[in-house]
Amino acid sequence: MCGIFAYAGDNDCRERLINGLKVLEYRGYDSAGLVAMDKNGKVFLEKAVGRVSALANEVDSRKEDSWTYNTGIAHTRWATHGWVTNENTHPHISSNDRFYIVHNGIIENYKELKSGLEKDHNFYSQTDTEVVAKLIESLYDDNLKTTMEQVAKKLVGAYSLAVIDTQNPWTIVWIKLWSPLIVGSAEDGIYISSDVNALASLAQSYTILEDHEMVVIEDKKYSIYMAGEQIERASETIDEAQKIDELGNFTSYTEKEIFDIPAVLKNAWSGRINFDEKTIQNETLDALWDLDVERICIISSGSSYYAWDMGCYFFRKFSGISSQTIISSEFLADTFIPDSKTLYIFLSQSGETADVRESMKIVKAKWCMTFGIVNVVGSTIARMADMWLYSHAGVEVGVASTKNVIAQVGVLLLMAMSLGSKRDMQISDVRDMISELSEIPDKISETLMQGPHIKKLAIKYSKYDHMFVLGRNYFYPVAGEASLKCKELSYIHCEAYSAGELKHGPLALVSPEFPTMVFNPMGKFYGKTISNVQEVAAREGLILWFISKNDTHKELYSDAIELPETSELLSVFTWLVSSYLFALYLAEALDRDVDKPRNLAKSVTVE
Ligand code: F6R
């Protein structure tokens, strides 16, 4: 949540800061601001409520100010403390107008700190961050670096926090605890960012900061400190995969990312499944299953939670291992009973989700085994985990996760099969599954060809305010994920139920104004689900069926999306993709901002 970006170098920083914020906007888009300084401490400050484009317009309207401001820090906000107003927008300023700060994270003890500072300072905002600006002023000891060491000691919470000082205009000091912080070196200076993607087309190399470290940028060079001592850290080279793709002919990144899914899935399996030999080949998994694992507990949030729920079905089916999934915020709320024979798996696209990260801290503190599945390379959860796999979905720009969820499901399936093949799964079954897996990317492409038909149905259903989504077995979490995507992209109230559960209460809501989407592949529960849905039809509820091409009761359906024939289990991929297209087109029909749905942010770094 919240993105921060900084530059110190030879050139004017304002355009660079705006461009950096544009990439980081997925982290929050309630308001944005920047402060830039020239060599003599002359200050350029601008803030705007709304998107980074609003800030860019404000900065543009002052272009007669052609001064070169070499040093600057910038912020895009996802509101946590205080309304979406100009006053609450970062940068925040000390009372003496000397220190400017931007912050990503939450200062949990800000109220306490504020009450101690109130006698000497007037506060203009409702934010936790302004308190830190005032704290810096009150602790200032003529040296910004040592002052920030003292400041860090007083803060409780999570922060990636940058400060500039009008009286030392070449210097930026940055402290970090839990929130991400990456430094990039480029020919024209030093860049700092909340993620690597914003640095990818600017810097040649980057360094990821660890907790409790501090970066000091002076004279276009940076130094890293830990507990007051300077430390050396090797930098890494920017990788092509960290660059954001061009949008091309797509109207949104969400659309592009859905259409990228066949390639993404191939990538997630590449080098891990040998399709010629029909074997799974992965050293990490081989080493993992050599450990004494008797149970699996999977911890995640949002879409990653639904992906995991599908994963649990796969683990139980292929390896007979007991597996359960827990929403990370509920894991935090519950009593943790450590079990040395349980493998705790943490699934996160961003690798930064605070609820997941905090759950992992609890598990690690009890010396239990942790495994991460993350998309963002080098992210906190990947670095904390004992072992991990990347989902290799590439940079996901749309705030609603799509291509990464499919990659996660692909990795989970691979893990379950890999464990299964070391346990009771027959070699011939593994080989058959791998043969079928090799066809899935093409079946997804075939599903995507249904776009125009799905769009027509989405336009029809976009006039309703409520919807149910029903599924059973693997398709219950698929229904959960589909309902989440419809909600967040279209803002239509959409609730997922197990098809068998509807009659136990929710059926009371069904009416001609309350349609139901049903996921019913040909399989074990096909007939039962049809019976359940007859109960909806009997109440004049409108029904949208997601069925297989070889469905035997097509005469029953007035609205249906027909999906390629696959085995029941593997049809989760095509069903998910069709539901993503449906959610996208619902949102487009309602003229929503699909890449940046209201109230949301992609990387949720607060609990
Ligand atoms: C929904 C969505 C969110 C995330 C959730 C967890 O489309 O993207 O529900 O899945 O915030 O995020 P990660 O996977 O980054 O931990």
Residues whose N, C-alpha, C, O or C-beta is under 5 A from the ligand:
A	BS01	F6R	S301 G302 S303 S304 L347 S348 Q349 S350 G351 T353 V399 A400 S401 K602 V604
